[in-house]
Amino acid sequence: MATSLTFSKFLSSAAVTATSTAAVKSSLFSPKSLHSLPHPLKNLSLRHRLLAKPATTKLSLSTKATPVSAAISVGDKLPDATLSYFDSAGELQTITVSDLTSNKKAILFAVPGAFTPTCSQKHLPGFVEKSAELKSKGVDTVACISVNDAFVMRAWKENLGINDEVLLLSDGNGVFTKAIGCELDLSDKPMGLGVRSRRYALLAENGVVKVLNLEEGGAFTFSGAEDMLKAL
């Protein structure tokens, strides 16, 4: 009789276990439960979660890799090229690099683009503000060069209220910029800038480069008016 009761209890316990197991399986693998399971990445470190993300989610807007170097360097003669600008009477004029620099001390600085933030708020205004001080130290000409057309350069000049402190010159086709090896390829950017000029400032005496502060891309760290004053 004891054996019969024991066996009966065993069957009853097994039935309960089977029922519980089935309930657990049903609970674990029901659609509702699957949605409530912890995400497999939840307990991973941030580094591992980043590595686990699909590559297609990465969006890069960086410029194309270009070393900070140029065809021109200190001690070199500037290549000649023709640049354009509108004079105070609204007449389109052209001037050569040779005319700008021959038997003169000239500061030429370049910007990636007219109306762009850093160029409009810092780089060009800095030279306008310091132009008198630069000229008091023997500089004959201070000129800003950009791969923009002459009409854009005139509009930029008027927008900033610039007079004759700085000469704004158009290198519209990038001839001079390419000749000194300072192209900046921004064609991978969404703004439609294409190929422009690296930011730089140089001091030339009788056409020979004495100081060249060439920035990495469009960075603005040591090509300002204050930097050129220190170099004089």
C-alpha positions in Angstrom: 0.0 0.0 0.0 2.9 2.4 0.9 4.5 1.6 -2.4 1.3 2.3 -4.3 1.0 5.7 -2.6 4.6 6.6 -3.2 4.3 5.7 -6.9 1.1 7.7 -7.1 2.8 10.8 -5.6 5.7 10.4 -8.1 3.2 10.4 -11.0 1.5 13.4 -9.6 4.8 15.3 -9.1 5.9 14.4 -12.7 2.6 15.6 -14.1 3.0 18.9 -12.2 6.6 19.3 -13.4 5.6 18.6 -17.0 2.7 21.0 -16.8 5.0 23.7 -15.3 7.7 23.1 -17.9 5.1 23.5 -20.7 3.8 26.6 -19.1 7.3 28.1 -18.9 8.0 27.2 -22.5 4.7 28.7 -23.6 5.4 31.8 -21.6 9.0 32.1 -22.9 8.3 31.6 -26.5 4.9 33.3 -26.9 5.1 36.4 -29.2 4.3 38.7 -26.3 7.1 37.2 -24.2 9.6 37.4 -27.1 9.1 41.2 -27.3 9.7 41.5 -23.6 13.0 39.7 -23.6 16.1 41.8 -23.0 17.9 43.0 -26.2 21.0 40.9 -26.8 23.1 44.1 -26.8 21.7 45.5 -23.6 24.4 44.1 -21.3 27.3 44.8 -23.7 29.7 47.6 -23.1 29.3 50.8 -25.2 32.4 49.8 -27.3 30.9 46.4 -28.2 27.5 47.9 -28.9 29.1 50.4 -31.3 31.0 47.6 -33.0 27.9 45.6 -33.3 26.0 48.3 -35.2 25.8 47.8 -39.0 28.2 49.8 -41.0 25.4 51.2 -43.1 24.3 53.4 -40.2 27.5 55.4 -40.2 27.4 58.8 -42.0 30.6 60.6 -42.6 30.9 64.2 -43.7 34.7 64.5 -43.4 36.7 66.1 -46.2 38.8 63.8 -48.4 42.1 63.1 -46.9 44.7 65.6 -48.2 48.1 66.1 -46.6 49.0 69.5 -45.3 51.5 70.3 -48.1 51.7 72.6 -51.1 53.7 73.0 -54.3 54.9 76.3 -53.0 57.2 76.8 -50.0 59.2 79.4 -48.3 62.0 80.7 -50.6 60.0 80.0 -53.8 58.9 82.5 -56.4 55.2 82.8 -56.7 53.8 81.6 -60.0 52.1 84.2 -62.1 48.3 84.2 -62.6 45.6 86.7 -63.4 43.1 87.5 -60.8 40.0 89.8 -61.0 38.0 92.2 -59.0 35.6 95.1 -59.2 37.0 98.5 -58.5 35.3 101.3 -56.5 33.6 102.5 -59.7 32.1 99.1 -60.3 34.4 98.3 -63.2 35.8 94.8 -63.6 39.6 94.8 -63.4 42.3 92.2 -63.7 45.7 92.1 -62.0 48.5 89.6 -62.1 50.3 88.1 -59.1 53.4 89.6 -60.5 51.9 93.1 -60.4 50.8 92.5 -56.8 54.2 91.4 -55.5 57.0 92.8 -57.7 59.2 95.2 -55.8 56.7 95.1 -53.0 56.0 93.4 -49.7 52.6 91.8 -50.0 50.4 89.6 -47.8 48.2 87.2 -49.6 45.7 85.2 -47.7 43.1 82.7 -49.0 39.8 81.5 -47.7 37.7 78.4 -48.7 34.8 80.5 -49.7 33.1 84.0 -49.6 30.2 84.2 -47.2 31.2 81.1 -45.2 31.1 81.6 -41.4 34.8 81.5 -40.4 35.9 83.5 -43.4 33.2 86.2 -42.9 33.3 86.4 -39.1 37.1 86.0 -38.3 39.6 85.6 -41.1 38.8 88.5 -43.5 37.6 90.9 -40.7 40.8 90.3 -38.8 42.9 91.5 -41.8 40.6 94.5 -42.4 41.0 95.5 -38.7 44.8 95.1 -38.8 45.5 96.4 -42.3 46.7 99.8 -41.1 49.0 98.2 -38.6 50.3 95.7 -41.2 51.0 98.6 -43.6 52.8 100.6 -40.9 55.3 97.7 -40.8 56.1 98.0 -44.4 53.4 95.9 -46.1 52.3 97.5 -49.4 49.4 95.2 -50.2 47.0 93.0 -48.3 44.8 90.8 -50.5 42.3 88.1 -50.0 42.0 85.4 -52.6 39.1 83.0 -53.0 38.0 80.5 -55.6 34.8 82.5 -56.2 33.8 84.6 -59.1 34.3 88.4 -59.1 30.6 89.1 -58.6 30.5 87.0 -55.5 33.6 88.7 -54.1 32.1 92.1 -54.8 28.8 91.2 -53.0 30.8 89.8 -50.1 32.9 93.0 -49.8 29.7 95.1 -49.8 28.0 92.9 -47.3 30.9 93.3 -44.9 31.2 97.0 -45.5 34.9 96.8 -46.6 36.5 99.7 -48.3 40.1 99.6 -49.5 41.7 98.0 -46.4 41.9 94.7 -48.2 41.8 93.9 -51.9 39.3 91.0 -52.5 40.5 89.0 -55.5 38.7 86.3 -57.5 40.6 83.2 -58.6 37.5 82.0 -60.2 38.9 79.0 -62.1 41.4 78.2 -59.3 44.4 78.7 -61.6 46.6 80.4 -59.0 45.3 78.0 -56.2 46.3 75.0 -58.3 49.6 76.5 -59.3 50.7 76.7 -55.7 49.2 73.3 -54.8 46.6 74.6 -52.3 43.4 73.0 -53.6 40.8 71.9 -51.1 38.4 69.3 -52.4 35.0 69.7 -50.7 33.1 67.8 -53.3 32.0 65.2 -50.7 30.3 67.9 -48.7 26.5 68.6 -49.1 26.9 72.4 -49.6 28.0 72.1 -53.2 31.4 73.9 -52.7 33.4 71.6 -55.1 37.2 72.4 -55.2 38.2 75.5 -53.4 41.4 76.8 -51.7 43.0 75.8 -48.5 43.1 78.5 -45.9 46.5 80.1 -45.7 48.4 83.4 -45.3 51.7 84.2 -46.9 54.2 87.1 -47.0 55.9 87.7 -50.2 58.8 90.1 -50.9 59.4 90.9 -54.5 57.4 87.8 -55.4 59.4 85.4 -53.2 57.6 83.7 -50.3 59.1 84.6 -46.9 56.4 83.3 -44.7 53.8 80.6 -45.4 51.1 79.7 -42.9 49.2 76.9 -44.5 46.2 75.5 -42.6 44.8 71.9 -42.7 41.8 72.3 -44.9 39.6 75.1 -43.8 40.9 75.2 -40.2 41.7 78.6 -38.8 44.5 78.4 -36.2 47.6 80.4 -37.4 46.8 82.2 -40.6 45.2 85.3 -39.1 46.3 88.9 -39.2 47.8 88.7 -35.7 50.0 85.7 -36.8 51.3 87.7 -39.8 52.0 90.7 -37.6 54.2 88.5 -35.4 56.1 87.3 -38.5 56.9 90.8 -39.6 
